[in-house]
Amino acid sequence: MVCDVCGKSEATVHLTEIINNEVTKLHLCETCAREKASEMEEHFGLAELLSGLADFGVQVESEEMTKLKCPNCGFTYMDFKKIGRLGCGECYEAFKKNLTPLLKRIHGADQHYGKAPIKAQKIIKVRDDIQDIKSRLQKAITMEEFEEAARLRDEIKELEKKMTRKKDKDENR
């Protein structure tokens, strides 16, 4: 499929716009898509929107906020506020204290609930099973059902081994 804008390069980006129940599809090459993205950001002010949300409820920037810096990429929290994007995956951890309230406001939660990549689904399932068994283990200990507690402890150890093997297997691919 050829780009709808330049008519020369192959379209690799496909946009669907719905306005007043009218669907418009746009097929763009990489170059035209970059130009369109810049145009959209200027038009909609994504960075300003995110910056405004980040400032919501914060009257004064603390000195700590202005000094926050990702140890991995060197990106600062102020950079995030200016452009509305993070520098790398480690930024989430570096700016966690400030991002958590922002993510709660935007998404309604600070943890992901929903679909995950197929590789991760199995690990997530095992991790959830371990949490469930740990709570059952705590109840068994409270009720002084030590044989059941020992069985649950062993089950947790086995699941943790399974999860470690699965992670190692996925990393070696």
LUMGU-759211 format. One record per residue: x, y, z of N, C-alpha, C in turn; residue in three letters. Coordinates in steps of 0.1 Angstrom, whole numbers, padded with zeros to 4 digits, always signed. Example, Ala and Ser with C-alpha at 12.3 -4.5 7.8 and 13.67 -1.06 7.14 Angstrom:
BEGIN
+0132-0057+0078+0123-0045+0078+0132-0033+0078ala
+0128-0022+0071+0137-0011+0071+0129+0000+0079ser
//
This chain:
BEGIN
+0008-0012+0000+0000+0000+0000+0009+0012+0000met
+0006+0022-0008+0013+0034-0010+0008+0045+0000val
+0017+0054+0004+0014+0065+0013+0004+0074+0007cys
-0006+0078+0015-0017+0087+0010-0012+0101+0008asp
-0002+0105+0015+0003+0119+0014+0013+0121+0003val
+0024+0113+0003+0034+0115-0007+0032+0107-0020cys
+0025+0096-0018+0022+0087-0030+0034+0080-0035gly
+0045+0080-0028+0058+0074-0033+0062+0062-0024lys
+0063+0064-0012+0068+0053-0003+0057+0044+0002ser
+0062+0032+0007+0052+0023+0012+0046+0027+0026glu
+0033+0026+0027+0027+0030+0040+0029+0020+0051ala
+0035+0024+0062+0038+0016+0073+0030+0020+0086thr
+0024+0031+0085+0016+0036+0096+0002+0038+0091val
-0008+0033+0099-0022+0034+0095-0030+0041+0106his
-0036+0052+0103-0043+0060+0113-0058+0059+0109leu
-0066+0058+0120-0081+0058+0118-0086+0069+0127thr
-0093+0079+0120-0099+0090+0128-0114+0089+0127glu
-0120+0091+0138-0135+0091+0139-0140+0104+0144ile
-0147+0111+0136-0152+0124+0140-0167+0124+0136ile
-0176+0127+0146-0190+0126+0144-0195+0114+0137asn
-0190+0102+0141-0193+0089+0136-0189+0087+0121asn
-0180+0096+0116-0175+0095+0103-0160+0090+0104glu
-0158+0078+0097-0145+0072+0098-0136+0076+0086val
-0124+0081+0089-0114+0084+0079-0102+0076+0082thr
-0097+0070+0071-0084+0062+0073-0073+0068+0065lys
-0061+0069+0071-0050+0075+0065-0038+0065+0066leu
-0032+0063+0054-0021+0053+0054-0008+0062+0050his
+0002+0061+0059+0013+0070+0058+0026+0062+0058leu
+0036+0068+0051+0050+0062+0052+0056+0068+0064cys
+0068+0063+0068+0074+0067+0080+0077+0082+0081glu
+0082+0088+0070+0085+0102+0069+0073+0110+0071thr
+0062+0107+0064+0050+0115+0065+0043+0113+0078cys
+0045+0101+0084+0039+0099+0098+0046+0108+0108ala
+0059+0109+0107+0067+0118+0116+0062+0132+0115arg
+0060+0137+0103+0055+0151+0101+0041+0152+0107glu
+0033+0142+0105+0019+0142+0110+0019+0142+0125lys
+0028+0135+0131+0029+0134+0146+0033+0147+0151ala
+0043+0154+0145+0047+0167+0150+0035+0177+0149ser
+0028+0176+0137+0017+0185+0135+0006+0183+0145glu
+0003+0170+0149-0007+0167+0158-0003+0172+0172met
+0010+0170+0176+0015+0174+0189+0013+0189+0190glu
+0017+0197+0180+0015+0211+0180+0000+0215+0181glu
-0008+0208+0174-0023+0211+0174-0029+0208+0187his
-0026+0196+0193-0033+0192+0205-0025+0195+0217phe
-0012+0199+0216-0004+0203+0228-0003+0192+0238gly
+0001+0180+0233+0002+0168+0242+0012+0171+0254leu
+0023+0177+0251+0032+0180+0262+0026+0189+0272ala
+0019+0199+0268+0013+0209+0277+0002+0202+0285glu
-0006+0193+0278-0016+0186+0285-0010+0177+0297leu
+0000+0169+0293+0006+0161+0304+0013+0170+0314leu
+0019+0180+0310+0025+0189+0320+0015+0195+0329ser
+0004+0199+0324-0007+0204+0332-0012+0194+0342gly
-0014+0182+0337-0018+0171+0346-0008+0168+0357leu
+0005+0169+0353+0016+0167+0363+0016+0178+0373ala
+0012+0190+0369+0012+0201+0379-0001+0202+0387asp
-0011+0194+0383-0024+0195+0389-0023+0192+0404phe
-0027+0202+0412-0026+0200+0427-0012+0203+0433gly
-0002+0207+0424+0011+0210+0429+0013+0225+0427val
+0014+0233+0437+0015+0247+0436+0029+0251+0433gln
+0038+0245+0440+0052+0250+0439+0061+0237+0437val
+0070+0239+0427+0079+0228+0424+0089+0227+0435glu
+0091+0216+0441+0100+0214+0452+0114+0214+0446ser
+0124+0217+0454+0138+0216+0449+0141+0202+0445glu
+0135+0192+0452+0137+0178+0450+0132+0174+0436glu
+0121+0180+0432+0115+0177+0419+0124+0182+0407met
+0130+0193+0409+0138+0199+0399+0152+0192+0397thr
+0156+0184+0408+0168+0177+0407+0167+0162+0403lys
+0154+0157+0403+0152+0143+0399+0158+0140+0386leu
+0165+0129+0385+0172+0126+0373+0173+0110+0372lys
+0170+0105+0360+0170+0091+0358+0185+0086+0357cys
+0189+0077+0366+0203+0072+0366+0207+0065+0353pro
+0197+0060+0345+0200+0052+0333+0203+0061+0321asn
+0193+0071+0319+0194+0079+0306+0198+0093+0309cys
+0197+0098+0322+0200+0111+0325+0189+0121+0323gly
+0177+0116+0319+0165+0124+0316+0161+0130+0330phe
+0156+0142+0330+0152+0148+0343+0137+0148+0343thr
+0131+0150+0355+0117+0151+0356+0112+0164+0349tyr
+0120+0174+0350+0116+0186+0343+0116+0184+0328met
+0125+0176+0322+0124+0172+0308+0111+0165+0305asp
+0107+0156+0314+0094+0150+0312+0083+0160+0312phe
+0083+0169+0321+0072+0179+0321+0072+0188+0309lys
+0084+0191+0303+0085+0199+0291+0080+0192+0279lys
+0084+0179+0276+0080+0173+0264+0069+0162+0265ile
+0066+0158+0277+0055+0149+0279+0059+0135+0277gly
+0071+0131+0276+0076+0118+0274+0087+0115+0283arg
+0089+0102+0286+0100+0097+0294+0111+0093+0285leu
+0124+0093+0291+0135+0090+0283+0138+0075+0281gly
+0134+0066+0291+0136+0052+0290+0127+0045+0300cys
+0127+0032+0300+0119+0024+0310+0123+0026+0324gly
+0136+0030+0327+0140+0032+0341+0134+0045+0346glu
+0130+0054+0338+0125+0067+0343+0112+0064+0351cys
+0105+0054+0348+0093+0051+0356+0096+0049+0371tyr
+0107+0042+0373+0112+0039+0387+0118+0052+0393glu
+0126+0059+0385+0133+0071+0390+0123+0082+0394ala
+0112+0083+0387+0102+0093+0389+0089+0088+0395phe
+0090+0076+0401+0078+0069+0406+0070+0077+0416lys
+0076+0084+0425+0069+0092+0435+0060+0102+0428lys
+0065+0109+0417+0057+0119+0410+0048+0113+0400asn
+0051+0102+0394+0043+0096+0383+0031+0089+0388leu
+0032+0083+0400+0021+0075+0406+0008+0083+0407thr
+0008+0095+0413-0004+0102+0413-0009+0106+0399pro
+0000+0110+0390-0003+0113+0377-0010+0102+0369leu
-0004+0090+0370-0010+0078+0364-0024+0075+0370leu
-0025+0077+0383-0039+0074+0389-0049+0084+0383lys
-0045+0097+0381-0054+0106+0376-0058+0103+0361arg
-0048+0099+0353-0050+0097+0339-0058+0084+0337ile
-0053+0073+0343-0058+0059+0341-0068+0054+0351his
-0069+0061+0362-0077+0056+0373-0070+0045+0382gly
-0058+0042+0379-0050+0032+0386-0036+0034+0384ala
-0027+0029+0393-0013+0031+0391-0006+0018+0387asp
-0015+0007+0385-0009-0006+0380-0017-0010+0368gln
-0011-0017+0359-0017-0021+0347-0026-0033+0350his
-0039-0031+0345-0048-0042+0345-0054-0044+0331tyr
-0052-0055+0326-0056-0057+0312-0047-0067+0305gly
-0046-0066+0292-0039-0075+0284-0024-0073+0286lys
-0017-0084+0284-0002-0085+0285+0003-0093+0273ala
+0016-0091+0270+0021-0100+0259+0020-0114+0263pro
+0019-0123+0253+0017-0137+0256+0028-0143+0265ile
+0040-0139+0262+0051-0144+0270+0050-0141+0285lys
+0045-0129+0287+0044-0124+0301+0031-0130+0308ala
+0021-0134+0301+0009-0138+0307+0011-0150+0316gln
+0020-0160+0312+0022-0171+0320+0030-0168+0333lys
+0039-0159+0332+0047-0154+0344+0037-0147+0353ile
+0029-0138+0348+0019-0131+0356+0010-0140+0363ile
+0005-0151+0356-0004-0161+0362+0003-0168+0374lys
+0015-0172+0372+0023-0179+0382+0024-0169+0394val
+0028-0156+0391+0030-0147+0402+0017-0144+0410arg
+0006-0144+0403-0007-0142+0410-0011-0155+0418asp
-0007-0166+0413-0010-0179+0420-0001-0179+0433asp
+0011-0174+0432+0020-0174+0444+0014-0165+0454ile
+0009-0153+0450+0003-0143+0460-0010-0150+0466gln
-0018-0157+0459-0030-0164+0464-0026-0174+0475asp
-0016-0182+0471-0011-0193+0480-0005-0187+0493ile
+0002-0176+0491+0008-0169+0503-0002-0164+0513lys
-0013-0159+0508-0024-0155+0517-0031-0167+0523ser
-0032-0178+0516-0037-0190+0522-0027-0196+0532arg
-0014-0195+0530-0004-0199+0539-0005-0191+0552leu
-0007-0178+0551-0009-0169+0563-0021-0173+0571gln
-0032-0176+0564-0044-0181+0571-0041-0194+0578lys
-0034-0203+0572-0031-0216+0578-0023-0215+0590ala
-0013-0206+0589-0004-0203+0601-0013-0198+0612ile
-0021-0188+0609-0030-0182+0619-0039-0192+0626thr
-0044-0202+0618-0053-0212+0623-0045-0224+0629met
-0032-0223+0629-0023-0233+0635-0024-0246+0628glu
-0027-0246+0615-0027-0258+0606-0014-0259+0599glu
-0004-0264+0607+0010-0264+0603+0013-0274+0592phe
+0006-0285+0591+0008-0294+0580+0004-0288+0567glu
-0008-0281+0567-0013-0274+0555-0003-0263+0552glu
+0002-0256+0562+0011-0245+0559+0024-0250+0553ala
+0029-0261+0557+0041-0267+0551+0039-0271+0537ala
+0027-0277+0534+0024-0280+0520+0023-0268+0511arg
+0017-0257+0516+0016-0245+0509+0029-0238+0507leu
+0038-0239+0517+0051-0234+0516+0059-0241+0505arg
+0058-0254+0504+0064-0262+0494+0059-0259+0480asp
+0046-0257+0479+0039-0253+0467+0044-0240+0462glu
+0046-0230+0471+0051-0217+0467+0066-0218+0462ile
+0074-0226+0469+0088-0228+0464+0088-0234+0450lys
+0079-0244+0448+0079-0250+0434+0075-0240+0424glu
+0065-0232+0427+0060-0222+0417+0071-0211+0414leu
+0078-0207+0425+0089-0197+0423+0100-0203+0414glu
+0103-0216+0416+0113-0222+0407+0108-0222+0393lys
+0095-0226+0391+0089-0226+0378+0090-0212+0371lys
+0087-0202+0379+0087-0189+0374+0101-0184+0370met
+0111-0188+0378+0125-0185+0375+0130-0192+0362thr
+0126-0205+0361+0130-0212+0349+0123-0206+0337arg
+0111-0202+0338+0103-0196+0327+0110-0182+0323lys
+0114-0174+0332+0120-0161+0329+0134-0164+0323lys
+0142-0173+0328+0155-0177+0322+0153-0182+0308asp
+0143-0190+0305+0140-0195+0292+0137-0184+0282lys
+0128-0175+0287+0124-0163+0278+0136-0154+0275asp
+0145-0152+0285+0156-0143+0283+0166-0149+0273glu
+0167-0162+0273+0177-0169+0264+0173-0170+0250asn
+0160-0166+0247+0155-0167+0233+0161-0156+0224arg
//
